Structures are given as C-alpha cells and as structure tokens.
Amino acid sequence: MSWNGQGLPPAAAERMAAVRRSGTWTSALSTGEFAAIRSAGFEPVGQVMGSAVFHVGRSGRYWGYHDCRFGGAGYGYGYGGTGDARVAVSGAGAPSAALVAVFDQARSTALGRMTAECRALGGDGVVAAALTMAPFTAQPNCLEFQVIGTAVRAQGADPAVRPPQPFTSHLDGQGFAKLLAAGWVPVELLVGMSVGVRHDDYRTRSQTYSWRNVEMSGWSDLVHEVRSDARSQLRAQGARRGGDGVVLADSTLRVWEESCLRARRRNSDSEQVDHIAESTMVGTTIARFAPRRQPPATLSVMPLGDRGDRLRGRLAAAAASPYGDRGRYPRLVEEISELNRGTGI
C-alpha cells in the first residue's frame, strides 16, 4: 500500500485497527504503575509508538556541521592575532544549527506518529514515553528515532469529548498520578539539544602540557555553553507549548575530538583539532490547573423545644440533686435571666 507520509504509516494503521477489534490492550506498565494510573482516574488503552529514519547529509561523521569558526585555525598554535577561540554553538547560529534542526525534525516526526496512534485508540495522552536514537543498520549516515509509551484515557469520559491534542510525557504511572494529585497536568514531551565546537587554540594546548594542576578553561567554556544552550532550547519549547515549567527526565553530554576543518582547508597536513560537545536534555512541560473542590460538608444542629423550658428543667434537676455540681446552679440562673431579658419577659 502506497503512503504519502501523512498520518499513520499503513502498518501502524492496521495494528491500531486490530487493537480496537480485539477489545484488549497491551502496555509496558508495571503493576504499581497500572494501579497508580487507575487511582488517578485513568485507564490504559494500549501501547503506542512512533518511529522515523532520517538520512543526515554530508559524508563521514557529519563533518560539514562541525566548523569551529576560529579565524586563527591553520596558522600555527602560536598565532595570536584573533585571541582565544570561542565556542561555536548551534543556538547562536553556528553551522551545527542545521544538524540540530534535522534531529529536532526527526524526533518531532516520531512523536507525531505516536500521538496519532494514541488518538486512533481514543486515548487522552501518553505516559512513560521513552525516546531513543540509534544508527540504522549498515547505513552510517542514517539514524532511527523511536518513541514508545502507553496511551491512557480518563475513566468515564464522554468519547465525543476528547482533548484537542493528546498529552505526551516521560513520567511513569506513579509520577503521573502524583503530578495530577498536586494540581498539575503534563503537556508535551520535549527535547532540548545543542552542539558546540571549540578549536584547541594555543592556550588550550599549553594547558594540556602543563606540569601544574590547571583548569582547562577552554573546555570548561565548551561544556558550560552547550549545556546552557540546551537548557534554553528546552525552556523556550516549553513556553511555546503553553507550559508553566519543565520536569527533567534525562540529561546527557557527549564530547569528542575531530580534526579541525578550517585548519585542513588551509593546510591539508595540519594536525590541529577541535573539541565537539553535544548536550541533550529530555523533559516534559507541565501546566497548573485548578481542581474542582467539593464544598465542605456541614452538620446543622437544631434545638428541639423551647430553650427556656430546657434551662428551667436543668435548674430544677440541679437544685433537687444532692450530688450535682453546685457551681452549675448560678450559671443556669444567669442564663435564664439573660434569656428573659432578651425576650422581654
């Protein structure tokens, strides 16, 4: 069956139809997660997934995206006319921004297909969603992006009244239930990513050969700026989705070394290198909601009979009993007097 790339792939559509016909559901939930979701008023409707295989252009290890932008590259480590090398970070428009954009598009495609499966099963959202990225078999420039989770639905909800967009979340069953109990709801699973490149300049090379314990200031700048950029990307995505905050699921950092592109263009025998850092942060943006509170139960106590008659009866009983509280007698007399003054008797 031909497919134009829109909606669910044919195999996924057939699988969703089979699930609906069977009347049963599958999930990767543990017993505790299942019980927690049920306690929050939701029920699982099936395991859902989305995947996409993307070819990342340019040969080798995406070398075209890893330009350090250092003007002094290739002129020798002692060249100081351009000062220290700066970090070329994707969030500031470096060449690596195009690579990050490809990854973002691939993840968004996989998430969109998982959401479409959730909608096909009548789900309101997805919990315990896990994102993975792995090389495609025998194709070094192709990557598979996959996300798998469990679709859930609010118990007793009108099937005709569904949210316009199912939520997606990395939170497991217990985390999802706790979030709802605290007055928050998940909105969308997000990924903030940044790639930074920094040339190993003269100062950096000098520090690596030092006999003293010194901070590698250039590499410290590299990892700091890349992590900060990834966090900014995640925060900006959450704001665009209408969230009030982001609950972080995972944060990873990869750092490796490659031959400097600029130096090799100027001198093919150059041995100058760049360090590349890739920071990825996965989280769920959440939003606050106002739970509907039940009015407190009240107990009305209404006296039976005339209060004056009851007080006079107690006074007579107190006067007749030799074992009664003698201090109670004056109090009853005072109460009767106040009652008489209030009624004009």
N, C-alpha and C positions, 0 to 999 in steps of 0.2 A: 504494500500500500504506500503510495507516494505521500510525502508530508512536506508542507511548506515552511516548517519551522515555527509555526504559530500554535499556541495551545499545547495540549499534551501530545507527546510522541505516540504513534499508533499502539506500540506495545504497552505503554503506560495506560492508555485509554481502555484497552482490552482488560488489563489487570484490574482497573477500578470497576469496570462493569462486572467482572467475575466476583469481586468482593461484595458488591451490592446484591448480586443474585444469591450468594451463599448465605447471607444473613449472619455471618460470623466475622470477627475481626482479629487481627494479629497486632502485636506490639513488641517492643523491646523493654517494656516496663517491668520492674521487679514487683514483687508482691506489695512491698511497702509503698512504692510509687503509685501503684494502682489504687491502694486504699486511700492514700493522701488525695489523689485526684477526685475520687468519689466523695470524700468528705468535704471537698470544696465545691461540690455541686456539678461536677463534670464527669463525663464518661468517655473512654477511648472508642474511636470508630475505625481505626486501622493504622497500620504503619504506612508512611508515605516517604517518598524520596524524589530527588531531582538530580540530574547529572548533565554535564556538558563537557565536551572535549574541544579544546581550543588549540590551534596552531599559533605559536608565538614566533613572529617573523624575525629574520636575520639569523645568520648561521652561528654555529658554536653555542656558547653559553650566553646568548642574548647580548653579545659584546657591544652592539651598536648603542645600547641604552646606558652603558656604564662609562660615560665621559666625565672625567674629573673636573673639567673646565679650568684647570690650573694653567695660567699663561706661561709659567716658567718650566713646564714639563718638557723634557728633552734637551735642556740646555746645560745639564750638569747639576749635581746636588748643591754646588757652591753658588749657583746663580741666585742672587737675592733681590733682583730688580722688582719682583712682584710681591715680595713679602711672603708670609706664611700662606700655605694653601688653605682654602676654605672648603667647607662641606657643600657639595652639590646635591641638594636634597630634592626629592620628587615634588614635595608640597610647595616648593618655591619655583617650580617650573623647570627643573633640570631635565636633561634628556630621559632620565629614568621615569619621569612622569607618564610617558607613553606606555611603559611596561606595567606600571601600577594600574593604569586605566584598563589595560587588557585583562589583568587579573580581576579587577572590580567588575568588569562586564561579564566575565565567565562565572564568577560567584553569583552575581545577580541573576543570570540566566538559570543556574541550578536552583537557586532559592525560589524563583518564579515558578518553575515546574513543580517543585514540592508543594508550593502554595496552591497551585492548580489542582493537584491530586487531593489536597485537603478539602478544597471547595467541592470537588466531584463526589466526595464521600459525605458531604453535608456537615463538615467539621467547622468549628469556630476558630480553631487555631492549632498550632503545633507546639508540643513540648519536647524537651530532651533532644533538640536538633543538634546534630554533630556535623561539622564541616571538615572535609578532607581535600587535599590536593596532592596528586601523585603523577609521575611521568606515565604517559601512555606506552604500552608495550611496543618495543622496537622502534619508537619514534621519539628521538631525543628532544625535538622541538615542540612536541605535543604534550599537553597536560590535561588530566581529567579532574574536574571539580565535581564533588559529590556532597550532597547533604541528605541525611536520613533522620527522621523523627517520628513521633506518634501524634496523629491527629486526634483532637478531643472536641467534645460538643457539650454545651450546657444541658443539663438534665431538665426535661420538661419544657424546653423552649419551643415556641411555635416554629415548625420547619419553614414557614413562609417568611419568618422574620429572622434573617441572618445578618451578621455584621458585614458591611460593605467590603472589608478586606480582612481575611483571617490573620491573626497574630502569629508570629514565629518567635521562638525563644529557645535558648540553650538550657534553661532551667529544668531540672528533673522534677518528678512528681511532687516530692516533698517541698522543694523550693518554690514551685508554682503555687502550691496550697498556702504556704507561709506568706508569699507575696500578696495573694488575694486577701488573706486574713488581716494584713497590715494596711489595706486600703490602696493597693497599687495593682496595676494590670500591665502585662507585657505588651509591647507594641510590635517590635521587629528585631530580628537578629541582624547584627551589623558587623562589618569587618573594616577596621581602620588599618591601612598599610602605608609604609613609607620605605623608600630605598634611597640611601645616601652613599655618595662616593667621595673619598678624600685621597688626594695624592700624598704619597710618602715623601715629604719635602726634606730639605736639609736638616731642619730642626728635629724632625721625627727620626731620621736616620741617625743623627748624633745621639739622641736619647737611647736608641736601641743598643748602641755600642758603649754606653756609659758604664763605668765601674761602680757608680753610686746607685742607690735606690731612688729612682726618679719617676714621677708620673709621666706617662705617655700622653701629653696634653692633647696632641692632635687626634689620637684615637679616642680619648675621653670625649672630646668635642663631637666626634663622629657618632658614637653610640647615644650621647645625650640628645643631639639634634634629631636623630632618626626616631628615637622613642617619643620625643616631644611632638614631632610631626605626626606620627601615627596616632597619638592620643588626640591631637587637634582634629584629625580627619574623623575619628570616631565620634568626638563631641559634636562636630558640625553635622554629621549624618543624623545623629540623634535629634538635634534641633530641627532639622528639615522634616523629620518624621513626626514631629509634634510631641516628642517625649520630654519628660521633666528631668531625666537623668539616665545614666547607663550603668548597668550591673555587669562587671567584667567577668568573662568566662576564662580567658586564656591570654597570655602574652608571651610571644616568642621573639628571639633575636638571633639572626644568623649573621656571622661575619666571616668574610673570606678575602683572599688576596688574588689580584689578577694583574697581568701586565698592563702598564699604562698605555691607553690608546693614543693619546696625544704625543707621548714620547716616541712611540713606534712610528708614527707618521713622519716625525722629523728625523728619526734615526732608527732604521729597522733593526739595528743591533742593540738598541737601548735595553738596559736591564731594570729601568725604573718601574716601580709598581704602584698600584692604588689599592686601598682597602675599601671594601664594599660592605655595607651593613643593611640588612633587611629586617624591619620590625613589623610584626603583625599582631594586632590586638582584636580579639573577638569578644563581643558583649551583646547584651540585649537592652535596648532602650525601653524604659518603663514610664508610665504616666500615673498620676494620682487620680483617684476617683472618690466621690463622696458616697459611702454606703448608706443605704436607706435604713434609718434607725426606727425600730418599733417603739411606740410611745410606752413609757413605763407603766406597769400595771399598778393600779391604785385600789385600795380597800376602803370603802366607805363604811363608817361606823355610825349608826343612827340610834339614838336613845329610844327606848320603849317606855311609854307612860310619861307622867309629869315629873320633872326633876325635883320640884319642891316636895312632892309626896315621897320620893325615894330618899331625899335628905332627912325628912322628918322621921321616916321609918328607921333609918340608921341611927338617928339620935335617940330614939326610944329604945332601940336594942342596946346601945352603948350605956344608957342610964340604968337599964334593968340588969345587965350582966355584972356580977362582982369580979369577973376575971378580964374584963375588957380593958382596952387602953384608955386610961383616964385622960391622957393628953389629947385624945381624939375628940372628946366631948366638946371642948371650947372651939375647936376648929369647925365642927359641924354646925355649932350655934352661929359662928361668924358667917359661914357660907349661906345659911338660911336667911340671916339678916341682910346680906348683900343681895340675895335673890329677891327678898321682899322690897328692898329699896329700888331695885331695878324695875319691878313690875308695878310699883306704886301702891303696894298693899300696906 
